[in-house]
Amino acid sequence: MVVTTTKSSSSENLQCAFASRYVRTSLPKFKIPEKAMPKEAAYQIVNDELMLDGNPRLNLASFVTTWMEPECDKLIMASVNKNYVDMDEYPVTTELQNRCVNMIAHLFNAPVGDDETAIGVGTIGSSEAIMLAGLAFKRKWQAKRKAQGKPFDKPNIVTGANVQVCWEKFARYFEVELKEVKLREGYYVMDPVKAVEMVDENTICVAAILGSTLTGEFEDVKLLNELLSKKNEETGWDTPIHVDAASGGFIAPFIYPELEWDFRLPLVKSINVSGHKYGLVYAGVGWVVWRSKEDLPDELVFHINYLGSDQPTFTLNFSKGSSQIIAQYYQLIRLGVEGYKSIMENCTSNAKLLKEGIARTGKFNILSKDIGVPLVTFSLKDTTKYTVFQISDYLRRFGWIVPAYTMPPDAEHIAVLRVVIREDFNHSLAERLVSDIERVIKELEELPPRASVEAAKVITETQREICSYWRKISDKKCNGVC
Ligand SMILES: *Cc1c(COP(=O)(O)O)cnc(C)c1O
């Protein structure tokens, strides 16, 4: 977190064990040291402190890529000193980003003619992509309202309550009201019928998610398109759809090619995807593509004169690294459709194996669906003795990072655990995880009666606290799962 509110420990100075071979003075934590130090010492200090971070490969909380081939690591290291924005100096990198945009637009069935180039841009991740897509919708809507002589000061956006936090950021930063369709027990995605009911003349778009962050489930974009078309015909509005395919965009095209969720549906005007999730690149790359030129208002595109040449840009940031773009291009040509398909099938089969193992314990309900992002979301059948939060806590002892969280409104009384299956998760890890979950359950069940009664008290209190917390923030919901 950039905004630091508390100091991480009481001591103001770092005690550096092995670095004392090079330096003996202690190092202030929160002020830049007065003096320089030998490079070996700096390396030792930073490296030692980072040892206490979790192991990214065992981080089952995240969709973000934690392993790439050594050949790609080599390309990344070779380009860490290239600023992506210097397009004049690095025209080949720019060309690679354009190829990626076109490949992804075709993958999502954008109606791009043979002699046309697709409209899209590489970003830092889906969050930036969503800000850009949201802004385009807001501007288009405002321009139309202005032309009609109607008020244009109360834009809103319709989503499910299961949206990722970046949509709330978009709404707050860019002053758009977020209208959320509430969830309910047993139904954890946006209900298209309710979403369309919430659409009014001020709705800039309906955002559907291909791969809900909470359960991996794909929302029914086809039905949404159908219902919204009908409403548009009746009202004369032309409310569009954005698909947040952050996690599902590199899954559905490869293993569910028949599923219609993308530009095959006429109301879908823009789609985002995280290159660093199932695009299989390390953190720092996302993509947004528009259906056509008309869907990206020209006034948002900056034409800057950079070192003598005209460059159209549409991003929030200026400078950034080139490595992630290069790595994305590597993955697209290295794997091809065949490679992505086989990796996604493998992830799906590992998810299935894990799901079966978890179900076999008899202790859990499985909330995730077979079709969707390869992950397993599960809740406890019996919450009287211990909670998912305790299970998550105990699993840390084995090195596993498995998040536990409560669902958004109106399903906030449901608490779940979620395991995301990435390429680097395999059968033996799945078996190991199941056996560790079994050990944890056994331990929790064997807690002495007194302890378990006290634990139960704590649990009820925790649950109560969590529920009231959710209730408090249900208007400005925010969850830490990414
Ligand atoms: C991860 C995620 C995001 C945010 O994406 P970043 O690439 O991490 O910025 C947005 N929406 C959904 C559905 C996600 O899963």
The ligand as an SDF file (V2000), in Angstrom:
LIG
                    3D

 15 15  0  0  0  0  0  0  0  0999 V2000
   -8.7580   -9.1660  -11.3400 C   0  0  0  0  0  0  0  0  0  0  0  0
   -9.9960   -8.5720  -11.7900 C   0  0  0  0  0  0  0  0  0  0  0  0
  -10.0820   -7.1950  -12.0520 C   0  0  0  0  0  0  0  0  0  0  0  0
   -8.9090   -6.2630  -11.8110 C   0  0  0  0  0  0  0  0  0  0  0  0
   -7.8970   -6.6000  -12.6800 O   0  0  0  0  0  0  0  0  0  0  0  0
   -6.3740   -6.1390  -12.5300 P   0  0  0  0  0  0  0  0  0  0  0  0
   -5.7950   -6.6860  -13.7920 O   0  0  0  0  0  0  0  0  0  0  0  0
   -5.8540   -6.8310  -11.3080 O   0  0  0  0  0  0  0  0  0  0  0  0
   -6.3450   -4.6670  -12.4410 O   0  0  0  0  0  0  0  0  0  0  0  0
  -11.2720   -6.6950  -12.5260 C   0  0  0  0  0  0  0  0  0  0  0  0
  -12.3320   -7.4790  -12.7190 N   0  0  0  0  0  0  0  0  0  0  0  0
  -12.3080   -8.8160  -12.4680 C   0  0  0  0  0  0  0  0  0  0  0  0
  -13.5250   -9.6420  -12.7410 C   0  0  0  0  0  0  0  0  0  0  0  0
  -11.1330   -9.4080  -11.9920 C   0  0  0  0  0  0  0  0  0  0  0  0
  -11.1100  -10.7110  -11.7470 O   0  0  0  0  0  0  0  0  0  0  0  0
  1  2  1  0
  2  3  1  0
  2 14  2  0
  3  4  1  0
  3 10  2  0
  4  5  1  0
  5  6  1  0
  6  7  2  0
  6  8  1  0
  6  9  1  0
 10 11  1  0
 11 12  2  0
 12 13  1  0
 12 14  1  0
 14 15  1  0
M  END
$$$$
